[in-house]
Amino acid sequence: MRCFNVASVDSIIVYFGNEIGEDVAKEVRDSFYALKSANLKHMIEVVPSYTSIMVSYDFLQTSYKQMCKEIDEVLNHAEEFSHDITTRSVSIPVYYGEEVGLDLENLATIKKLSIDEIIALHANKEYFVYAIGFSPGFPYMGEVDEILATPRLANPRAKVPKGSVGIADKQTAIYPQLSPGGWQILGRTPIEMFDTSYDGFSYLKVGDKVKFRAIEKDEFLELGGEL
């Protein structure tokens, strides 16, 4: 059952559940696209997350109560939009070399596995894109194999290279640009995750299903990757 909470003077958070999972994620996705399509008069922005959606609105033109009513009316029919949503299957090439997989060796030691086994555990899963956030084009995906799941670094890095593919607990993600971060880095992709030429500026979208494809250094460089 969804519930509505005040997020700020001009925003509402709609919760769809307490547990991260694909069923809740699909409900969030359907609701997100339903609200975007509805284009409510005083709605300004819709931002999906793992189990919720934040809606910002013009509080000078409408009330919290009225906005909740309008959102609820749209969401009562959100499943009707699911038929029009295309779930993309996306393959992301990743170079898992140790010069870019900054935490591969340490993870192998912690997990008492070989580096090849760590790579296989990451690359042999299909991941659901739950949300885009933190920085433009940054996809939060889940869930990684329980054997591989590892907390964030105790001391985050000041600079994580663009294209870095990492894990944190049961999540995996890709850094779209150079930025600080504390995720465990396994490799790097040459794919541009953020570009103003993309629809919505992000290479991946909420609801996409992603598989990582291990590539060699030569292919990584040929595809435009940088070491």
KATA-V627904 format. One record per backbone hydrogen bond with DSSP energy under -0.5 kcal/mol. NH is the residue of the N-H (numbers start at 1). CO is the residue of the C=O. E is the energy in kcal/mol with one decimal. If there is no record, write none. Layout:
# KATA-V627904
{{NH,CO,E} {NH,CO,E}}
This chain:
# KATA-V627904
{{3,15,-1.7} {5,13,-2.3} {7,11,-2.3} {8,11,-1.5} {11,8,-1.2} {12,55,-2.8} {13,5,-2.7} {14,12,-0.5} {14,53,-3.1} {15,3,-2.9} {15,13,-0.6} {16,51,-2.9} {17,51,-0.6} {25,21,-2.4} {26,22,-2.4} {27,23,-1.7} {28,24,-2.5} {29,25,-2.7} {30,26,-2.8} {31,27,-2.3} {32,28,-2.6} {33,29,-2.3} {34,30,-2.1} {35,31,-2.4} {36,32,-2.3} {37,33,-2.3} {38,34,-2.2} {39,35,-1.7} {43,40,-1.4} {44,56,-3.1} {45,56,-1.3} {47,54,-2.8} {49,52,-2.7} {53,14,-2.0} {54,47,-2.8} {55,12,-3.2} {55,53,-0.5} {56,45,-2.4} {56,54,-0.5} {57,10,-2.6} {58,42,-2.3} {59,57,-1.2} {61,58,-1.6} {62,58,-1.2} {67,63,-2.5} {68,64,-2.5} {69,65,-1.9} {70,66,-2.2} {71,67,-2.6} {72,68,-2.6} {73,69,-2.0} {74,70,-1.7} {75,71,-2.7} {76,72,-1.6} {77,74,-1.6} {78,75,-1.3} {80,77,-1.5} {81,78,-1.9} {82,79,-0.8} {84,81,-1.3} {85,82,-0.9} {86,84,-0.6} {87,85,-0.6} {88,86,-0.8} {90,88,-0.6} {90,209,-3.2} {92,90,-0.5} {92,211,-2.8} {93,91,-0.6} {94,213,-3.0} {95,188,-3.0} {96,94,-0.7} {96,215,-0.6} {100,97,-1.4} {101,97,-3.0} {102,100,-1.7} {103,185,-2.8} {104,101,-1.7} {107,103,-2.6} {108,104,-2.5} {109,105,-1.8} {110,106,-2.5} {111,107,-3.0} {112,108,-0.8} {113,108,-2.1} {118,114,-1.9} {119,115,-2.5} {120,116,-2.4} {121,117,-2.2} {122,118,-1.5} {123,119,-2.9} {124,120,-1.9} {125,122,-0.8} {127,210,-3.1} {128,142,-2.8} {129,208,-2.7} {130,128,-0.9} {130,140,-2.4} {131,140,-1.3} {133,138,-2.6} {135,133,-2.9} {138,135,-2.3} {139,137,-0.8} {140,131,-3.1} {141,139,-0.6} {141,172,-2.4} {142,128,-1.6} {143,170,-0.6} {144,170,-2.1} {148,145,-0.9} {149,145,-1.8} {150,169,-1.0} {153,182,-3.5} {156,154,-0.5} {157,181,-2.5} {160,179,-3.2} {161,159,-0.5} {163,175,-3.4} {164,161,-1.8} {165,187,-2.6} {166,164,-0.5} {166,173,-2.4} {167,184,-2.1} {168,171,-1.9} {169,150,-3.9} {171,168,-2.3} {172,141,-2.4} {173,166,-2.2} {174,139,-0.5} {175,164,-2.7} {176,174,-0.7} {179,160,-1.6} {181,157,-2.1} {184,167,-2.7} {185,183,-0.6} {186,165,-3.0} {187,165,-1.4} {188,95,-1.9} {189,163,-2.6} {193,191,-0.6} {195,201,-2.1} {198,195,-1.7} {200,198,-0.6} {201,198,-1.9} {202,199,-0.6} {203,193,-2.7} {207,129,-2.4} {208,205,-2.3} {209,88,-3.1} {210,127,-3.2} {211,90,-2.5} {212,125,-0.5} {213,92,-2.9} {214,212,-0.6} {215,94,-2.6} {220,216,-2.2} {221,217,-2.4} {222,218,-2.3} {223,219,-2.1} {224,221,-1.5} {225,220,-2.7}}
